[in-house]
Amino acid sequence: MQYKYFYRLGHQPIVGLVEVDLLKAKIDYVLDKWLFSETKIDIEKTGSLVFGGTMEKQWEEGYRLSDEEFYKVLEEKINAYTENNPTKTAGIVIPFKWQKRSLKIAKDAGIKKVNIQLMPTIPSYGHWKNAKVWWMLVQEKGTVWLGRIEEMANQEFWSNLDMNLPKGDMARGIINMKFARTLLNFTEKKTIWDPFAGHGRVILAGLDIKDRFYASDINPKKLNDEIMENYDFAVKAFNQEYLRKHRLALPVVNGQTPSEINPANFPPLAKLAQSFQLDASYLTSATLKSSPVYNKELSKENFSEISIVTEGYLGFNFKGKPLPIQMKTEWEGIKKIWERMLASSGELGIAEVIGCVPFYQIDGKRQIPPFLQELEGIGGYKLENLDNEKKFLEYARPQAFVGHLVLKFVLQ
């Protein structure tokens, strides 16, 4: 079968596959970290796709591609592109064995950027800064295809935002913003409530993909001023990234391009996200009524149109291998929090609850919380199947002792 588009998954491919599926993209085929699709995906809205583009030529599985055929196809595709596009914005990624003729083809077409693959490598965002389209020949597990990379997710932007927020502590195992964006894409709802808001990381990750946020936390020190400081920093970063990407396409007004995004897209935090102190275990209407934010704003919301999306409480951040008694103690406390949160959320009629509970990696073996099935039914929620019949997703670095188990509860 011939495919129109291809995409590259980043860290934890299965999490990315679920995200793309929930975004209603029609994925036809998966090979290792490659997705092949009939529909175009906006990778900038995802947290898990690295780059993507158009399939130029695809050979049958197991096809033995000859040198002459490859050179002919490459030259044909490049010449067709460079007829109407500047050559300085193009690049080629070629296996070492085909470098000689490919260099000549690139030179004849006016393309100066050529990556020779001594090992199986792919373009990075550093390459993307200097060229906006790359041809890449892929030979992997019996497949051979030539693709044209046309979109690259700005990993540097999110990494810099993660590391440079005025308030926050990435060292404690807090989820990164790309993963937070993935969690936000696990729901179609546009109004989000994070009851473990902390410094507002989930909120900041979704400024451009969700409409409205509510942030609550048991620790008042993290709310208001600290979230506001992070928000102001993030909006400036978004403005700079927006200009980098879109300045050439912006309309010229009085001889100048706009200096920032339309303010309507990023209103003051008070209009976009309301923060208030609250124990996430008790989201009951009786508790909420003591909050000015609830009485002024949240009480007006239709809770069936709200999703809770949160990192959740992940317990102790183990620097060394956790002992069985430590894992048991942590899980017992976290189970109680989730039982209360689901019961309270169900009372309010909140549509979905999406979040993480910790699992542990000990000597190469995963220790999964034993209480997941016991949470089903509380508050009227059912665990949604995320990976075939699997009701959770694992997200962790190989060397980490503590990982994130992603759950999605849907109100029945």
N, C-alpha and C positions, 0 to 999 in steps of 0.2 A: 504493500500500500504506500502511496506517495503522500507525504505530509507537507503542509504549507509553512508551519512555523516550528522553531525549536527553541528550547530554553534550558538553562543550566541551573540546577539546584545547588544551594550552598550547604552549610552545616545541617546535619540531621535531615536527610532527604525525605523521610516518611512524614515529618511534620510539614514540610513544604508541599508534599503531595496532597495532604488533607486541606491545607490552606487554599491551594489552587482549586481543588474540587469544590470547596465551600464558596469560592468566588464565581462558581458556575462556568468555569472554563472547560472546554471540551478537550480533555487530554485523551489521545488515542493510543499512545504507546509510551512506555518508560524503559529506558536502558541505562542502568546504573544511575548516574545523576543527570541524564538527559531526558527531557520531556519533548514529545512530538505532538503537535496540536493542529487542529483545523481552525481554531479560533485564536485571535490575537489577545495577548494578556498585557495589561499595563503593569510592568514589573516595578515601577516606582511606587505603586500602592501596596506591593507585597513586602513581606519581611524576609522571604526565603529564596527568592529568585535572584541570581547574580547577573545574568545577561540573557539576551534573546535576540532572535532575528528571523530572517526568511530562509527557507530551504531552497537552495539554488539547484542542486542536483543530488539525486538519491539513487544509488545502485542497489540491485537486489542483494539480499543477504548471501554472503559467501562469494560475491562477485570478485573476480581477480582483475583489478583495475590496472590497465597498461599505462606505461609512461605517456605514450602518444595521445591516448584518449584523455588522460587527465590534463595534459597541457592544452589540448584543444578546447576542452570545456572551460578551464580557468581563463584562457585568453578571451574566449567568447563572452563570458560573464563580465569580466573586467572592462572590456571594450564597450559593452552595452551600457554599463554604469557611467563610465568616464565621458561618454558623449554629451551628457547633460549635467554632470556634477564635477566640482573641483577635485583634482587628483590629490591635492595636499591633505584632504580630509580622509584618505583611504589607506588601508594597510592590509597585509597578507600574512597569514600564519601557515607555514608549510613544513612538512616533515623533511628531515635532512636529505633523504635520498633523492628528493625532487627539487633541491634548492637551485641547481645551476640554471636550468631553463626557466624556472619561476622568477629568478632574479632578472633575467632578460625580459620576460613578459612584463614584469612590474616596471622596469626601466623604460621600456618602449611606451608604456601607458602613462608614464610620468609619476608613478607611485614610488615614493622613497622609503616608506616604512615597511620593512619585511622582517618578520620574526622567523628564524630557522629553528625547528624543533629538534634538539638533540635528545630530549626526553619528552614524553607526553605532557605538554604544557598548554595553557590557554591564556588569552590576553587578560591582563589585570586592569584595574581602574587607572593605573598609571599610564598604560598604553592608550587608554580611551581618551585621556586628556589631549592627546596629540592627533588622534584620528577618530572620526565619528562613524566609520564603517570598517569592518574587518572581514575578509574572506578567510575561512578556516576549513581545512580538510581534516575530517575525523575518520580514523580507522580504529574501530573498537568492537571487540567480541563478534567478529564476522561481518560487521556492517561498515559500509563506506559511504560517506556523504560529504557534500560541499555546502557549507552554510554561509550566510552573510550576516554577521553580527551588527545589529542596528540600535540596540539599547543596552545600556550598562547601568546597573544600580550603583549609586554612589556610596560604596561602603565606607569611604573615608569620612563623609559627612556624618554618618551615624556614629562611627567610632569616636570622632572628635567630640560630638555632642555628648556621648556617653561619658567620656573621660573628663570633660571640661565644665560640666554643670557646676554652678557655684555651691550647691548643696546636694550631697549624695555620697555614697560609699560603695563603689563597684567591688571593692575587695571582699565584701561580705556575701558574695554570691548572688547579688541582686541581678535580675534578668536584664539583658541588654535591650536596647530600644528596637532593634530589628526583630527580636523575638516577641517583644511587646506588640509590635505592629501585626505580627502573625496572629497573636491571641485576639487582637481586635478584629481581625478579619474572620474569626471563627463565628461571628454573628453579623447578620444583616442590619441589626438595629443601629440607629444613628445616635441614640442617647445612651450614654454609658455611665455606670456608677462603679467606682472603685472604693470599697470599704476598707481596704488596707493601703491607702494611697501613699503613705510615706512622704517622700519628697515630690511625688507627682509624676514619676517616670512613665507610667502607662498613659497618663493624660498627654504628656508632652510628645509621646511617640505617635499619637493619633490626631494631632492638630489639623492635619490636612485630609483625613479620611473619615472623621466623625464630626457630628454637628454640635454636640453638647455633652458636658461631663459634670458629674458630681463626685466630689472627693471627700471621704471621711476617714478618720484614723483615731485610734484610742489615745495617741500621743499628740497633744495640741501643739507641741514645739515644732513638729514637722509641717504643720498646716499654715495657712495664711501667708505670713511673711516669707517663709522658706520656699513654698510652692510658687509664690509670686516672683521671687527672685529668679528661680529656675525658669519660670514661664517667660519673663522678659528676656532672659538670655537666649532661650530657644526660639522666640519669635524673630530676634535679630539674626540668628543663624539661618532660619528658614528664609528670611528675606534675602540674605546673601546668596544662598543656594538657588533661590528662585531667579535672581538676576543672572547668575552664572549660566543657568540653563536657558532662560527665555529672553534675555536682553535683545538679541537680534530680531526676535519675533514681535517684540512689543511695539505698539504704535508710537510714533513720534509726535509729541505735543509741544508746540512752540519751540521746535528744534531740539528737544530733549526727550530722552526716554524716562519713564517713571522711575523714581528712586527706590520704590519698595512695592510690595504686594498691596493690592487694594485693601485698605484697612478693614473693609467689611469681612474679609476672609479671616482675619485674626483680630477679633474685637478684644477689648480689655478683658482680663481674666475674670473679672466679676460677672461679665455677661456670658462668658464661655463655660466657666467651671466654677461651681460653688463648693467651698470646702467647709467642713464642720467636724467637731469632735464627736466621736461615737465609737463604742465598742462594737466591732463587726459581728460579735456573737449575738447581738441584740438589735436587729434592724426592725423591731416591731413598731407599729404605729404609735403605741403608747410612749415608747422611748423617744421616737422621732419628734413627737409633738412638743417636747421640751427644747427642740432646736429651732432657733430663729430662721435658719435656712430652710428647714422643712416647712414651716408655716408660711414663709414668704415665697418659696420657689418650688420645692420638691412636691408639696401637697397638690400642686396644680398639674403634675405630670400624670399621664396614663401609664401606670406601672407595667401594663402588658406590652408597652413599647420601649421598655428599658431592659437592658442587659447588664448584669454585673460582670465585669471583666477585671480580674485582679491577679497579681502574683500570689497573693495570699500569704499567710504566715508559714514560713518554711522551717521554723524551729531553730535549733542551735546550729551555727556554722562550724562544722567540725574541721579542724586543721589537720587532724590525724584520723586514723581508722576508727570509726565509732564501734563501741562494744554493743553486744546484743541488748543488754539492759538499757543502754542509752537510747538505742533505736526504739525499743518498746516504750520507754517513757515519753519520748518525743511524739510518737504516733498516738499515744493515748490522749495527750493534750490537744493535738491537732484534730483528732476525730471529734472531740467535744466541740471545738470551734466550728467545724463544718456542720455538725448536727444542728447546732443552734442557728447558724447562718442560713442553712437551707429551710429550717422551720420558719424563721422570721421572714425570709424572702418569699416563701410560699404564701404566708399570711398576707403580704402586701400584693401578691399577684405578679411578681417580677418574672418576665418571660423566660430568661435564661441566666444561668450562673456558670461562668467560665473561669477557671483558675487552676492553680498548681498546688500539689501536695508533694512533700519530699519523698524520694526513694534513695536508697543507698547502694553504692558500688563497693563491694568488699572482695578483694582477691579475684577480680574479674567476673564476679557473680552479682546479679542485681537482686536486691532485697526490696520487694514491693510491699506497700502497706497492706495489711491483712483485712482492713475494714471497708474497702471500696464498695462491695455489694451491699453492706449494711446501710450505706447512705441512700441507696435507692428507695424511693417511696416517701422519704422525709419531706414534708412540705408539698407533697404532690409532684416531686421531680423524678425524672427518669434519666439515667445515664445514656447519652447518645453514643452509638457506635461510630468511632472515628476512623478506625483502620479495619475494614471488613467487619469481623465480629468482635474486634478488640475495643474495649471501652475506655482506653487511656492511651496516651502517647508518651514516650520517654524522650526527654531532652536533657542531654548532659554531655560535658566534655569527658573524653575517655579517662583522663587522669584525676577527675574530681571524685571525692567521696560522696558528695551529695548531688543528686540530680533533681530535675523537675518532672513530675508526672502531671500531664495536662488532662483535665477533666472538663466535660461539657454536660451540664444538667439542663434539661428542658422541661418546663412546666406542662403537665398533662391536662 
